[in-house]
């Protein structure tokens, strides 16, 4: 089975309940991510936790007519592994629920490429705009990752160190210079990001292809400036997390 898995939960420390924040009338941030995910053309599964704080996703998934999987709160690698097992998934696109402008066209190409089994995992290099794309996984790669961190209480929110330790064969998707970081940030972690997405989607359709969103932001740098100031904090937080991981 092929699938698109959206990872989301409500217990974010920097911006609590960010998945439920209204971006435009009638659409929360997770509504937008789900709507864009459907454009990849695969069954969509929202993978969240079994914690009561995430109960609201049940009705959201029902409204969007997509599946829901509920598992570990802290260990999202375990959550992915258990989701793969429950639904019999062989290959999947993984989307962070924070990435409201992720490139569904890139994801569509990635799911084709990952099936060649040349790589265990497909992603983008660091110089690509944050929020453009996350991962394409094989079932075996998830099993390898899970073998390192079976304890459901281990925090695997940022998985770089776990990927390195598992020695997965990583492939990098093709991208153009246009998609490299141009002082643009396309993910939701801070209040400034929330204001950015509200402004962006007040001026663009929620199904606008990512490449057109980038063009818009290059032409309208005042919009991009709303949240790019938080990118350095975001990267420092990732570095602190990675340095704290002990395997």
N, C-alpha and C positions, 0 to 999 in steps of 0.2 A: 504493500500500500504506500502511496505517496500522500504527503500531507503538508500543510502549513501549520506550524505550532506558534501561537502567540504566548509569550511569557508575561504574566502581569500579576500584581498583587497590590493591596492598598496600604501596606504598612511601611511606606517609604519614610525615611527620617528627614530628608531635606524638604520634601514637598508631600506631606501626608495626603492620601486619597487622590493622588494626581491622576490616576486612571479615570476618576469620576468627575474631574473638573470640566465644566462646560467651556467649549472652545467657540462654537457659534450656536445660535439658537437651535435646540433640538439634538445637538451632537456633543457628547463628551469626548475626551481624548481617546478613550478605548473604542468608542463608536467609530471614530475616524480610522483608527488602526485596523479594525475589523473590516470596514468598508474597503479599504485599500488592499487588505490581504485577500479578499475574495477575487480581486483582479488578477491574481497569480494563476487562478484556474484550478486550484486544488481544494480538497476538503479542508476546512479551517477548524482547528481545535484550540480553544483557549485553555492553557495550562496554568492553573492558579493553585493556591494552597487550600488545605482543608480547615484552615483557621476561620473562626466566625467572622473576622474582619473582611473576609473575601466572599461572604454570602451573596452580596449584591451582584456578583458576576453570573449567578444562576439565571436570574431574570434577563440580564443583558444578552446572554447567549441564546436564550429562548427567543427573545425578540429578533435576533439576527439569524435565527435558524442555523446555529452552528453547535458543534459538540463542546462539552466542557470536561476537563480532567482536573481533579483536585488531589493534591499530594503534599509533599514536604514543603514547609514554609521557608526554611533557611536554605536548604540544599536543593537548588534548582536543577543540578545535575541528576540527582535522584528523581526529582519530579519529571524530568525529561525521560529518563530511563523507564520509569513506571508507566508513563504515557505511551511510549513506544510499545511496551509490552501489552498494555491493555487494548490498544487499537491495532496491533499487528503492523506497525509502521516499519517500512524498509528504508525509506529516504524521506527527509523532511527539510523544509525551509524553517529556520527559527527566526522569529521576529520579536524584538523587545517591544513590550507594550508602551515604552517611552518614545519610540521612533515614529512620529506622526507623519513624516514625509518619506518613509523608506521607499526604495526604488523597486516597485513591483515588477517592472520589466527586467531588471537585473536578476531578481529572484526567479522569474520565469525561466531565464536562460540558465541559472545556476542549478535548478532541479534537473534539467536535461544533462548538464555536465557531470553532476555528482553520480549519476547512474552508470557512467562509464567505469566507475570504481578505480579510476587512476589515483584518486585522492580519498582520504578518510573524511576530510572536512574542507569546505570552500569558504573563503572569507575575502575581505579587502585589506590592503596594506594600510599602515597607520596614517599615511599622508592623505588618504581619502576623507572627505567631509564626514564628520561624526554624525551618525544616524542614517547614513545612506543604505547600509546593508549590514546584517549580522552574520549568520552562518547558514550553510547547507551541510547537513550531517548524514552519514550512513548509520544504520542500526549498530554495526560493529563498533563504530567510533564512540557511540554513546555508551556501549558496554565497557569499553576500555576506560573511559573517563569515570564511569560509575565504580569500577573496580578499585579506584584510588580513594573514593570518598563515599562509603556506604552509609556512614552515620548521618541520619536525617537532620541532625542538629549542627552539622558543619555548614558554615556560611560560604556558599560558592557563587555569590552574586557577581563577581568578576572572575572569569574562568581562565585567564591567560596562563597563570602558573600551572593549573591543572592540565591544560593542553600540552604545555611544554614537558611536563613530567610523564605524560602518557605516550609521548613520542609519536603522535599521530602524523600521518603524511598530509601536509597542508598544501592546498592549492590556492592561488590568488586569482580572483576574477579580473578580467580585463576592464580597464577604465581609461578614460581620457584625461588629459591635463585639465579639462573643463571641470572634472569631478573631484579634483584635488582641493584641499582646504583653501578657500578664498575668504577667510574670516567669516565663514558661515557655519552655523551650528544648528543641527536639525534633530535635537533630542530634548526630552522634557525631564528636568531634574530640579530646577530652581523657579522661583517666582518670576524671574526675568524671562525664562523660557516660556512660561505660561502666557505672559503678555505678548511675547513674540508670536506664538502660534495663533493667538486670538487676532492679532493684527494681520498675520499672513493669510489666514483663512477667511478673513473678512474681505480679502481682495482676490482670492483664488478659490477655485472649486476644490473640494476635498479629494477628488480623484485626479487632480492635475498631475501628469507625469513629473517625476522628480527633476528631470533635466530642465523642464519648463519652470519649475519652482526656483532652481538655481539661476536660470536666466533672469527671472523676476527679481531675485535678491541682488544680483549684480547690477541690475538697472535701478534698484531701489535700496542703496546701501544703508539708508536711515532705518529701514526695517531690520536688516541683518545686525545692525549695531545694538538693537534692543537687548539681545541675549549673548552676543559673542563675548562680552566682557566676563562671562562666567566660565569660558572654556578652560582657562588656566587653572581655576579651582577644580573643575571636573577632572582634569588630567592629574593634578596633584592628589586628589582623592583616590583615583585608580592606582597611582603609584604607591600610596600608603597601604592600600589594601593588598596589593601584590607583594609588598615587602613583609607583610604580616603573615602571609601564608606559609605554613610549615608542613612539608610532606616527607 
